[in-house]
Amino acid sequence: MLKIQEIRELIKLIDQSSIDEFKYEQNGEKITMRKQVKGAGNTTETIVREAVQAPQAAPAPALQSEPAKAEAPSQPKEEAKGEKESREGLHTITSPMVGTFYEAPSPDSAPYVSSGDKVKADSVVCIVEAMKLMNEIEAEVKGEIVEVLVENGQLVEYGQELFLVKPE
């Protein structure tokens, strides 16, 4: 059976190649990966893992994984330009990983920060959960939180903007 790291490496290799479909079978387990290009550069990878039913063996459940599809912004050019100008001079705190955004240490706790709160460079502003690990995200700069850009419990991508901070 392939390990998760080996599967990840296969996904990267297939994504970088011109191969559209890859099948692998070993010891009764079968892995199929398909790559479909939709639009300009959006890639959807589908991994299907299933056990080939052998006599006196129960079939293993199938696992399908599809990354979220990015949607193109539907803003008029003038609005986007105005938004860019309004962000001038602001520091953006981005997600260092893919995971789930949490604004508080527990569901019944108050959020770490809200718009208008003052933060220090080492102030924890949120948690991003990745693979059951809670990663505290720090403000990185001293200043005031201008805007929280994501909702509690929302899935975030690597590099996605989380907060806007007005540096002091």
Residue, then its C-alpha position, 0 to 999 in steps of 0.5 A: m500500500l502506498k503511503i500518503q507522502e508517496i501519493r502526494e508526490l505522485i499527484k505533484l508529478i502527474d500535475q506537472s506532466s501531460i498525463d491525464e489519467f494514472k492507474y496503479e494496482q498493488n496487492g488488491e488495492k487500486i489507485t486511480m488519478r485523473k486530471q481535468v483542466k477546466g478554464a485557464g489553469n484551474t486543475t481538478e484532481t480526483i483520487v479514487r482509492e478502492a480495494v478490489q474485492a477478493p473472495q472472503a474479503a470485505p470491500a474497503p470504502a472509496l475515498q474521493s478528494e476534490p480540492a475547492k474550485a477557485e471562482a473568478p472575482s466578478q467585480p467591475k474594474e472600477e470597484a477593484k481599483g477603488e479597493k486596491e487604493s483603500r488597501e494602500g498602506l495596510h498590512t495583510i495577514t495571510s494564511p501560512m497553510v491550507g486549513t480551517f480558520y477559527e477566530a477564537p480558541s474555543p467555540d464558547s470563547a470571545p474572538y482573539v481580535s475584531s475590527g478596531d482592536k489594537v495588536k502587537a507583532d506577537s499577538v495571536v489573531c486566529i487559529v488555522e487548523a490543519m490536519k487536527l493541529m491548531n496553528e496560532i497565527e500572529a499579527e506580524v506587525k503592531g497596529e490596528i485591525v481594520e478588517v477581518l476578511v474571512e468567516n469563522g469556520q471557513l476553509v482557507e487556502y495558503g496565502q489567502e488574506l485573513f486580516l487587514v492591519k493599519p500599522e503604527 
